[in-house]
Amino acid sequence: MTTEAAPPPGGAGPAPALPSAEEFTRVQQSPEFAELRSSYRSFAFPLTVAFIAWYLLYVLLSSYAGGFMGTKLFGNINVALVLGVAQFLTTFLIAWLYSRHAAAELDPKAEAIKERMEAGA
């Protein structure tokens, strides 16, 4: 079955050639790429470890410190509920922080590397 759809907009020329495996390897070994990777890891790894520790603390407290977790703070709101909601808030906070970090630090570095690769330099 054929269609008579028009080609997508964006120019009539051929698509640019993809970089070769050697070019990818060269970029991967460049100082700029190492800096990008380091910037990502220095942000992501500590936050990941901290969040997992925080989550495991919550699970352990829920399992072994039922009396503490059942302590009422006000009305029918207890420690377990507050810490459980804090888990969700922490998740959203980390996502927001990562978004800001990526926009400010990672995206400009990645874009520079991408533009250099596309230019063939």
C-alpha positions as CSV (number, residue, x, y, z in Angstrom):
1,M,0.0,0.0,0.0
2,T,1.4,3.4,-0.9
3,T,0.5,6.8,0.3
4,E,0.6,10.2,-1.4
5,A,1.7,12.0,1.8
6,A,4.0,15.0,1.4
7,P,7.5,14.7,2.8
8,P,8.0,16.3,6.3
9,P,9.0,19.9,6.3
10,G,12.6,20.8,7.0
11,G,14.4,20.9,3.7
12,A,14.7,18.9,0.6
13,G,18.3,17.9,1.1
14,P,19.4,14.5,2.3
15,A,19.7,13.9,6.0
16,P,23.1,14.5,7.5
17,A,25.3,11.5,7.8
18,L,25.5,9.8,11.2
19,P,28.9,10.0,13.0
20,S,31.0,6.8,12.8
21,A,31.8,4.6,15.7
22,E,35.3,6.0,15.7
23,E,33.9,9.5,16.1
24,F,31.6,8.5,18.9
25,T,34.6,6.8,20.6
26,R,36.8,9.9,20.2
27,V,34.0,12.1,21.7
28,Q,33.5,9.7,24.5
29,Q,37.2,10.0,25.4
30,S,37.3,13.8,25.2
31,P,37.8,16.0,28.2
32,E,34.4,17.7,27.5
33,F,32.5,14.5,27.6
34,A,34.4,13.5,30.8
35,E,33.3,16.8,32.3
36,L,29.7,16.2,31.3
37,R,29.7,12.7,32.8
38,S,31.4,13.9,36.0
39,S,28.8,16.7,36.3
40,Y,26.0,14.2,35.9
41,R,27.5,11.7,38.3
42,S,28.4,14.2,41.0
43,F,24.7,15.2,41.2
44,A,22.8,12.0,40.5
45,F,24.8,9.5,42.6
46,P,24.7,11.3,46.0
47,L,21.0,12.1,45.6
48,T,20.2,8.5,44.6
49,V,22.1,7.1,47.6
50,A,20.5,9.7,50.0
51,F,17.0,8.9,48.7
52,I,17.5,5.2,48.9
53,A,18.8,5.6,52.5
54,W,15.8,7.8,53.4
55,Y,13.4,5.3,51.8
56,L,15.0,2.3,53.6
57,L,14.8,4.3,56.9
58,Y,11.1,4.7,56.4
59,V,10.6,1.0,55.6
60,L,12.7,0.0,58.6
61,L,10.8,2.3,60.9
62,S,7.5,1.1,59.6
63,S,8.6,-2.5,60.2
64,Y,10.4,-2.3,63.5
65,A,9.3,0.9,65.2
66,G,5.5,0.6,65.1
67,G,5.1,2.5,68.3
68,F,7.1,5.5,67.1
69,M,5.4,5.5,63.7
70,G,2.0,5.3,65.4
71,T,2.6,8.4,67.5
72,K,-0.1,10.9,66.9
73,L,1.1,14.3,66.0
74,F,-2.3,16.1,65.8
75,G,-5.8,14.7,65.3
76,N,-5.5,11.4,63.4
77,I,-2.2,12.4,61.8
78,N,0.7,10.2,62.9
79,V,4.4,10.0,62.3
80,A,4.0,7.3,59.6
81,L,1.6,9.4,57.6
82,V,3.8,12.5,57.7
83,L,6.9,10.5,56.7
84,G,5.0,8.7,54.0
85,V,3.8,12.0,52.5
86,A,7.4,13.3,52.9
87,Q,8.5,10.4,50.6
88,F,6.4,11.8,47.8
89,L,7.5,15.4,48.4
90,T,11.1,14.3,48.4
91,T,10.6,12.5,45.1
92,F,9.2,15.7,43.5
93,L,11.9,17.8,45.1
94,I,14.6,15.6,43.6
95,A,13.0,15.7,40.2
96,W,12.7,19.5,40.3
97,L,16.3,19.8,41.5
98,Y,17.5,17.5,38.7
99,S,15.6,19.4,36.1
100,R,17.2,22.7,37.2
101,H,20.7,21.0,37.3
102,A,20.2,19.5,33.9
103,A,19.0,22.8,32.3
104,A,21.9,24.8,33.9
105,E,24.8,22.4,33.7
106,L,24.2,19.3,31.6
107,D,22.2,20.5,28.6
108,P,24.6,23.3,27.5
109,K,27.6,20.9,27.7
110,A,25.7,18.2,25.8
111,E,24.5,20.6,23.2
112,A,28.1,21.8,22.6
113,I,29.3,18.3,22.2
114,K,26.4,17.5,19.8
115,E,27.0,20.6,17.7
116,R,30.7,19.8,17.4
117,M,29.9,16.2,16.3
118,E,27.3,17.4,13.8
119,A,29.8,19.9,12.4
120,G,32.3,17.1,12.0
121,A,35.0,18.7,14.2
